[in-house]
Structure formats: structure tokens, C-alpha cells
Amino acid sequence: MKRLAAVVALLGLATATACSSTTGNDSAAGGGSGGGGLYTTIDGNKPGLDVNGPINPWNPKGNAFWGYNAMRIAWAKNHLTDPNQFYPGIAESWEIAPDNSSITLHLHPDNKWSDGTPVTAEDVKFSIALAYTQGSTAFAIDPGAAGAASEVEVVDDKTVKITQDMKNPSVTFMRGVMDSFILPKHVWNSVLPDDFWDKLKVARGEGADAEKAREEITALSEKVLAFGPPKDVSAGPFVLERMNPGEALLVKNKNFYNAANVGPDQVKMLNYTGNEQIWNYLIAGKLDSAPFTAVPADVMKRITGTPGNAVIKGFSPVSLGMAFNQSKKPYDNVHVRRGLAYLINREEITTIASPEGGTPAVTTTGIHQKPAAEWLGAELDALEPYKLDAAKAEEEFKEAGLKKEGGKWTLPDGKPWKFTINVPTPFSDWVSGAKAITSQLTAAGIDAEVVTVADYPLYLKEIAEGKYDVGFWLIALGPAPYNIYQRLYGASNGWANLGGKVEHSAPGKNGNWMGGPETIEVDGAKVNPGELTAKLNSASPDEQKAIIGQLAKAANQDLPVVQLWDYVNTQFVNTNRFTGFPENDSDLLRQPSGVWVQLGMVKKK
């Protein structure tokens, strides 16, 4: 997979056309002379540049590049266990109330938009209004939504206070606030009605008027997504100057608060639609940096053999699991799932599919092994490792009533068992991993096949519709434990947290495609993993640790997924033209390279 994409499709292959290294205007610092050099990279969130896309960070095809010309309030560090650590973005500093009830943001005092207009608290408040139309996590309009803001107060021109609705608080509220994109009110003002905040106040209530107000705000979503200003007005270190199908060119924003320490004068974003294109760019030494890309061992040798190329590695808060649709037989039987786990050689699969970007999962906990060690301690070693063991697999299959005839496993009624795993074609590591699994299972007497799906959006749509028996599913999305276990015991498995009340839908209803049971047995007692997960949203750190211990055991025993590999954040840099890149294990590796640049790290060599 090209990038750790919990939320984005990662494709890649196109040819970039040549572009002059000078801009022809004085937007860049130093009068556009290019004295800071041209920095060339790709956007891991945006495969396939679209010249017709709006300059809009909300739009999936928008030409807003995170950290370059698209700015968040702050940039998350993705600490192993603490979701509330950030690097400055639009905000220079902040104070979080001890009980997480509010956050007060202090903007950089001298920051301006690229057109010279000051960045103000009103821009932040207006951008939060835009976030409400998109249903952003901290800015949900549903009454009682977990972790939603109750008030946005402009304290002064450079200070904003955002208060959490403490009727249903969330430990991820601050992360939801900080992840907000900030846009210039004077450019976007026409997108929202003048009475937006009055409508929002009504929408937070109950009754027909409230429902109508919520519908009106939601209806604004498409208008916000479609809006495109005639030119880029950026509060980031760069401004989009021009683009063609092969590349986008950005020039330095001389009004950026840290412009004096921004190394490059220009940035070129190259187009790609598949891994092979990124490999070719790297082998040719064209990229100054590139985010995580699935790379086979032979290609890695060619990449690292290019003068100046180097690999940086660090923690990545995500893992890959093979998920089961338990509404489909025989995957409703836990012994079948356990038997499959015993037949999968995770070390071999990782070596084949993601030799540079993954490490074999030590077991299934639902958590990446690094934070798992922090959260679980010695309890991690006590969990069933599911090491390759054909004898144990056979015991589990027989316990499930499966039969082996002529060296082939059949269903309890004697009908053939066809194991089918679905994966999206563009994710080369997923395809290789799935083929390795089916090869191992075939050798064990299971008729197994891989079915590929044209693209990732279609894959997500069809898996949510319950069309697959088995598919790959990203899990362990840290650092917040609530977010981690939502991947196993959230909406995809039937649980919804509505106004602090947890409700469970039957398999096939309301997006429940995993179809797991509502309660399972852990340490001899029945537990509801969806309710435990919901408690993580407001629990103290000590309470979270106890709950995570239960949920890790639940995932280990019940196996809604088999955890295959834990991702390693493997990124590429070239030091021929620039220096100052993050070092191994730096938490900055979990942010786009634009954040490295805007913080003043990257310098011309």
C-alpha cells in the first residue's frame, strides 16, 4: 500500500511533464529567484492529480496539499498512547482544561494569508462552521454526539476557546478540534448563510424545528465540497501556482509566519496512480521525499542504490487484519476462525507482501504491537499467539464440524468449502499478502482463492454492504484507544454510540458487515465489547488500561480478524539537494513532509 491509508485510496502510475524551476512572479521569498531550491515530492493522500479539482481541502480531488497549502489547527504527533500531543499549525500554542472540557487556541500573532490578510480567530470560527457541514468529529450537529463542541467563542483577534459538550464527553475531542482545516473567511464567506450559527443553535435542540435546521446544515455539505476559489489563498508555507496533469507547482508564501525558516522556495508535486510510478521516481532520484510505499525487496535494492536515497523508519499506528463476515458460514463459528489463524504463517506473509513496511503481528489484540506492550504489559505474553500449527488447526476445524475428505476440508454438511478473500487491486502489498494466504491454505487442504476489486472506494462500499466473506481491514488506528477498538467493535460490527447510549444492530443492518455476536465470553464472563469500546471514549487512563485488557482478550479469543502485520512507517528521502529530514523513530514521520518543511527542518544542501 502506498500510504498508511485508513481513509484514503492509494493508487499510482503516470508520467510527469517537465516544469520550469522558476515561477515568473515574486510570490516566492527572495523575489521568485528560486534561491531556496525546488523540492520534489508526491502527496500520499492524493493519487492522481486532477487539474479540474478545486483548491479545497474537504474535496477528495481538491488541490490542497496537507502541510503545504492546506493547514490544520495543529498536527498530531500520534504518540503511542496519548492522542493529545501536537505540533503547531495555525495555532501557536493551546491550553487544554484538566477535565478535557475545553481547549483555548492561541494563533501565531504575525501569521497572514498569502494575499496579506491577517489570519484571525474569525477565520478559525468560520472554518469550524464549515466542519459542521461535513460532520467532522468534534463538530457534529447531532444532539448528544460523543465528543462534540457545545460552544465556539472568539476571545480576541488571536484567541479562540472551544468547549466540549460534557453531557457525552470524549477523550478524542481535542484531536477532533486540532484536525480541523482552517480556511480564509474573506474568500469562503459566500458558502455559508449569514444565520449559520443561529441555525446551529436550533439544530442542537429537539423537535421539528431542530430536525429542519439539521437538514439545512447537512444540505450545505455538497456546496462546501464543490466550492473552489479562483486562486489559492493559503496560510501555509506555500501557495499553489499552477498545475498540469503531470504535476503541481507551489511557491513560497512570503506571509507565512515561519517563512524565514522554510527551506525550499518551490515545491513540485508529481502525479502518480500506482506503486510502480513511485518506484520509478525513486530509482531515478527525482523525489526529495516520498511517503510509505509498498516495495518488494528487489526494487528496494534499486532504490537504495541510487545516490542520495535513504530510508527512514518509525512507528506507524496501524495494522492489517484479515476480517471475517460472521453472517456467512462457516465464519460464524469461532473454531473455524481460530483454525484459519493457526494455518497462517504471518512471518512468511509479511516477508512476501510487506518486507520493508511491516513486521509480523505477534498475535491478534487489535492493537499495534508497540502500543500493545505499553497498554498490556505482561498480559500481552499471556495471550494465544496463534503460531503456525497444523495440528491445532485440525482440532479447531473438527470442533466446528468441518470434515476432511480426500485431503480437502468440506463444510459440516459435506458441501465444498470455498475460501474467498477480497482485496483492492491497487494495493500491491494486500494482493501479494492475500495470494500468500491462499497458497498456505490450499496446501492445508482448503480450496482458497483471491478476488480483486477495481479500486479502494468500491472495495469499501462493497465490504460495508456485506458482499465479502473475508477481506482485509485496517485496524489498530491509534493512538486513542477508542479509535483503535472502533475498528473491531464499532459500526462495522454493529455498535453505534448515539448520545452516550450504545445500540447494536443486527448483521446486515446499519453497516454491520462483520456480524459478530453482541456478547462474548472473556475469562468466564459475558462481556459486550461494543459497550466496553464506548467506555474508552470517556474513561480515565487507568480505566482505559483495564478496559483495553478485556478488549485485547476478547479480540484474541473471538478473532473478528486475524492480525497479519503491524505497519512500519517506512519513508524515503534523498539528501542530494536537501538535508534536515526526521531521524528514525521520529514522531514527525507520522505527518506529511510539508509539516517538516513548515517547521523549518528541511534546508537546501
N, C-alpha and C positions, 0 to 999 in steps of 0.2 A: 504494500500500500504506500502511496506517495507521501502521505502526511498522516499524522495521528488524527483521524477524522471521525470524531464522534458525531459530527454534524454536517460534514461536507463531502461531496463526491470528489474523488481524486483520480483524474484521468491523465493522459498526456502524450501527444506527438504532433508537432507542426514545425515548420521551418521559419525561423526569424529572418526578417529582411533587414538590410543594413540601415543604420540611422546615424546621422551626424552627431559627434560628441559635443558640439556647441549648440546653443539654444537660439541665438539670434535676438534675445532680449535680455534685459537686466534683472530678470526675476531671480536668478541665482546670485548668491553672495559674491561680491567681487565683480559685479557688472557682467555676469554671464560668461566669464573668461574660461570657466571650467577648471580653474586652478586647483580645486579640491579633488578633481578626477571624476570619472564616470564609474559608478558602482553597478554591477550587473547581477541580477538575481531572478528568481521566479517567485510567484505567490502560491504557497502551498494550499491556500483556501480557494483559489480560483483557477482551476484548469480551464484552458480555452478562453482567451481574451475575446471580448465582444466589443467591437468598436461602436456599436449602437447602444451599449449599456449606459444607463445614467450614472452620474457621479453621485452615488447613493449607497452608503454602507449597509442599508437594510435590504437592498435588492441583491439576490443571489448572483446576478450577472453584472452588478454595479461595478464601476471602475473606481472603487475606493479601496485602497490597499492599506491593510492594518499596520499602524505604526509609521507609515509614510505620509499619506494624506488623509487617513481616517484615524481619528483619535478617540480613545476611551477616557473615562474619568481617571482611571488608573489601570495598571497592568498587573494581573495576578502572578504571584511567584509560584503558585502551585506547590506549596510546601507539602511534605509528606503527610502531615495530619492537620495542619492549621489552614483553613481556607481564607483567613483574613489578613494575609500578608501580601503587600502590593508594592510595585514601583510607581513613581509619579507619572501621571499622564497630563490631562487637562488640570487636574488638581495637583498642587504642590505638596500639600500636607492635609491631614484629616485627624479628627478625634472621634473615636467610637465609644459610645456610652458603655459603662461596665456591664449593663444588662442587655446590650445589643439593641436597645430601644431606639437609638438614633445615631446618625453619623453627621458630622459637620465638616464640610469640604471647604478648603481654602485654595483658591485659584492662584496660579502664578501671577504676581502683581503686574508684570510687564508683557504678558503674552498678548499677541494680536493675531487676528485673521490675516490671511495673505493679502487682502485688499486694504490693510491698515486699520480696520475697525477693531477696537479692543474686545477681547474675549471676556464676557461678563457672566455674572450669576444668572441673568435673564436668559442667556444662551443655554445654560445648563437646565433651567426650569423648562424652557421651551422644548429642549431635546427629550426631557423626561416625558413631556406630553406626547411627543412622537412615539416614545417607547410604549406608552399605554395603548396606542392603537395597534401595536404589534403583539400585545400580550406578554411583554417582557417580564421576566421572573419577579423582580421586585416591584413591578408596576403593572400588576394585574387588576382589571376592573371588577372581577367577580367578588362580591362581598364575602368576606371570610377566607379569601385565598391565603394560603400559607406564605409568610414572608413578604407581604405586600405593604407598600408605603401608605401611610394614612395622611401625611402632610408633607408638602414641599414648600419650604419657607426661604425667600430671598432675604438674608440678614442684612447684607450690604452688597455693593457692586462686585465684590470678590468672594463672598461667603454665602454658602447655601447649607441649610440644615434639612435633612430628610429623616422623617420619623417613621418608625415601623408600627404597624397595627399590632399591638400586643395582645389582642384577643386570640390571635393564632400566629405566634412569632416563629421565626425560622433562624437557625444559625447560619444559613446561607444568604440572609438578607443583604449583608454588606457586599458580598460577592456580586449579587444581582445588581446592586447600585453601581459598583465600580465598573462593571462590564458595559455600561451604557455608552453608546456613541454620542458625541457632542457635535452639534451642527450649528451654523450661524443663523440666528433668528431672523436677521435682516434679509437673508436670502430665501429662507424657507417659510417665511411668515404667512404666505398665501395658502399654505397647505392645510392649516387648521383654522376652524372658525374662531371668531373673537370670544365667543362664550364657552370655549372648551372647558375651562376649569369649573364653570358653573354646571355644565353637563356632567362632568366627572363627579361632582359632589352629589348630584341627583342619582347617578349610576351606582353609587355606593350604598344606596338605600334599598328599600324593598317596595314591591308593588308594580303596577303597570307603568307608572312614570319612570321608575328606575330601570325597568326592563327596556323601555323605549330608548332611554339615554344610553344604555349599554349597547344596544343595537346600532345606534347612530355613531358611537365611538368606534365600534368594531368595523363599521362600514367605511371608516376613513382609512382603514389599513391599505387597501389597494391604491388609494390616492397617494399615500405616503410612499409605498413601494415604487410607484411609477414616476414619481417626481424626479426631474433631472435639471439642475441649474444649468444655464447656458455656458458657464465656465466654473472651474474648480475654485472654491474659496475655502482654504484649508487653514486649520490651526496646528497642523503637524509640521514636521521638518521639511516637507516637500509639497509641491503643487503639481498636479497633472498638467503637462504642457500639450502633449499630442500623443496620438497612438494610431497604429495601423494593425491589420490582422496578426502581424508577427511580433509586435512589441508595443509597450507603453513607455513614454519618456516623461519623467518627473524632474523638476528643477527645484533648487533650494528655495525655501520660504524664508526670506530675509527678516520677516517679522516674528518668526518662531522664537520662543523665549530662550532657547538654548542654541540659537543659530551659530553663535561664535564657536561652539564646540562640535558642531555637526561636520564630520569629515568630508564626505563626498559633496560635490556641487550638483551632481546629477545622478539619477538612478534610472536604469533601464530594466523593465520587467519583460522577460521573454515569454512568449506563448508556448504552451505545451498541452498535449492531450493524452499523454501516456508515459509510463516509466522510461521507455526506450529513448524518448526525446531528451529527458533529463540526463540519462546516462551519457548520451552523445555530447550534450553541452559540457558535462563534467570532464569527460575524456579529452575534449578539445580545450579545456582550461578556460572556457568562456564565462563561468559563473564565479563571482566573488564569494557567494554563499548559496547554499541550497538546503531546504528543509528535508526532513526524513523522507527517504525514497527506498523502496524495497529493491535490494541489489543482490544478484547472485554472486557467488564467490569469484568466478572468473571475471565478471565485469568490475567487481571491486578492485581486483588487482590492476586492471587497466586504468581505473580512476585514480588510485593512489600512486600509480606510476607516472602520472602527469606532473611535471614540475610545479611546485607551489601548492598542490592539492593536499589537504589534510582532513582527517576525520575527528570530530568531537563527539563524545558520548556522555549521556547523563540519564537521569531518571525520567521516565515518562509515565504519567498517571493513567495508564490504560492497559487493558489486557484483551486477548481474543479468546472467546469461548465458542464451543460448538453447542448450539442451543437446540432444545427439543420442543416440538409441538406435542404436548402431552394429551391433546384431544385426539391424536392419531395413534392407533395401535401399531406396534406394541410399545410405543414410547410412553404410554400411560403407566407402565409397570416400572417401578424404580429398579428392580433387579435387571431389567434389560439395559437401563441407562448405566448401571454400575458395571455390567458385563462389558459394555462397549468401552467404558473408561479403562478397564483392565487390558483391553486389546490394543489400545493406542499407545504407541511409543512416542511420547512427547519430545524426547531428545532428537529423535530421527526427523520428526516432522519439522521441528524448528530449524534443524540444520539444512533441510531441503528448502523450506519456504522463506525463512527469515534469518539467515545465518548472522547477519550484521545488526539487524534491528529488533532482535528478540532473544529472550532466554526462556528455556522450557519452564513451564509452571511447575512449582514444587508439588502442588496439589490444587484442588478446587476449594477456594474460600470465598470467591467473589471479589477479592482484593489483590492488587499487585503485590508480589512477594516482599518488596521493600517496605511499604507501609504496613503490610500484614505483620511483619516482625515487630514493628513499633506498637501496633494495636493489640496483638495477640500474645506476644512474648513466647513463653514456653508452651502455651496452648497450641501454637502452630505445629510443633513437632508431634503433638498427640493426635492430630487429625490423620485420617486414612490417606496415604499418599497416592494410591491407585497406580502403583508401579506396574509395568508390563508383567502380566501373569496370566497365561492362557488357562491354567487350571482353575484359578479363581473365576475367570470369565465364564468358563463352562459351568461351574457351580451356580453362578448367578443366573445364567440363561435357563438352566434346568429348573431353578426355583421359580422362574417366571413361566414355566410350562412350555418353553421352546423345545423343539426336537431336532436332533441331528440325524439326517438320513443320507447315506452315501457321501458323507463328508460335508454336507450342506445343512445349514440351520434353516428350519422352517418355523412357521407360526404354530401355536398350540393346536390349531385345527388341521395341521398338515399342509396348509397352503404355503406357497413360496413367500419368502420374506425378501423384499427388495428394499435395500437401504439406499435412500437417495438424499444427497446433500446438495443444497443450492448455494451458489456464491456468485457475486457480481464479476463479470468478465474483466473490467478494468483493474481490479485489484490482483495483481500478478502473484503476490505472496499468498493471498487467500486461495487462489486457484491451485497453486502448487501444493499448499497445505492440504486442501481437500482431496487432491489426487493421491497424495501420500497416505492419507487416512483410508481412502477406499482400497488402495493397494494392500495395506495392512489387514483390513477387514476381509478382503477377498481371500487372502492367504489363510485366514482363520475359518473360512467356510461360509462367509456372508456374501450374498450377491449384492455388491455395492457399486454405485455409480455417482458421478459428479454431473450436475446440470448447471450450466452457467446462465446468468441473466444479463441482458444487454448493458444496463447501466445501474449505478447505485441508487438513484431516486426510484427507479422501477423496482429494484430489489427491496427497498424499504417499504414501498407501497404493498408489494405482494406478500412480504413476510407478515406485515401488520394485518393483512386480510386472511391470514391463516392458510395460505396456499402451499406452504412447505412443511414437510415432515421434520426436516433438520436443516439448519442454516447457521452461518457464522454470525456472531453477535458481539459487538464491542462491550466490554464490561469494565468494572473497577475504575470508573471515571472519577478520580479523586480531585482534590483532597478531602472534600466534605463527605463524611460517611453516609449522610442521607443520599447524596448523589450517587455514591458507589452502589448502594443496595437498591436504589430505584431501578437499576438496570435488570435486577433479578426479581424484585418483589414490588414493582410499581405497575404502571398502566399496562405494560406489555404482558404482565402476568395477572391482570385483573383488578389490581388495587388502585384506588383513587383517593387522594387526600382532599376532601372538599370541606372547607370551612372548619378544619380541625377534626372532622369526622371521617373515618376511613370506611370506605364502601368497597365491596368486592363484587365484580361482575362475572357471570358465568363464562366459560370458554366460548369464544366466538362473538362475544358481546363487548362493545365499547373498547375495541382494540386489544382485547385479551387473546393473544395468539399462542402464548406459552401453555395456557390451560392447566397450570398446576393446581393442586388441591389448596383449599383455603386454610387448612391447618395441617401441620405435620408434627411428627414426634421427634423431640430433641431431649436427650438424656431422660427418656422415660416419661416425658410430659408433653402434652399437646401445646403447640405454640402457633400463633398466627404471624407469619413472617412479614406480611404487609403492614400489620399494626405495629410490629417492632420497628420496621423501617420508618414508619411515620413518626415514631417517638424520637428517632435520631434527629429530627428536624428542629426540636426544641430542647433536647436533653443537654445537661452539663457534660463536660469532658469525661468525668468519672462515670456518669451514667451511660454515656456513649460507649465507653470501653466495655462495659458489661453487656450491653445490647449487641455490640459487634461480635463479642464472643459467642453469643447464642446464634446470631445470623450466620457466622462463619461455619459453625457446626451444622446448621440447617442446610446450607449450600453444599457442604461436604457430604452429608448423609443422603440428601434428597436429589442432588445433581440436576437442577433445572438446566445447567450447562456443564460441559466438561471444559475446564480451563486449559487451554492449549499452550499459549506462550504469553509472557509478560513483555510488553514492548520496552525496548531500549531506545532512547531518543538519540538517534544517530544522524548527525548533520555534517555537511561538507562545507569547507571554506578553502579559499585559495589566497595565499599570503604574498603573491607576486606584486599585487597592487595596493592592498590594504592590510593593516595589522590591527590589533586590539580586540580580536574576537574573544568570546567567552571561552573559558577553560573547561576541561572535563568536569562533569557533575555540577556545573553552574546552573542555578535555577533560571537564569536568563535564557537557557536553551529551550525553555518551555514557552517562550514568547517569540513572535516574528522578528526577523533580523532588523526590521525598521525600529524596533524598540532599542536594540543595541545601538543603532545609529543615533537616535534622538537623545539617548542618554550621554552621548559624547564618547563612546568607547572606540568606535571604528575610525581609524585615521589613515590618511594616504601614506603609503610607504615612502 
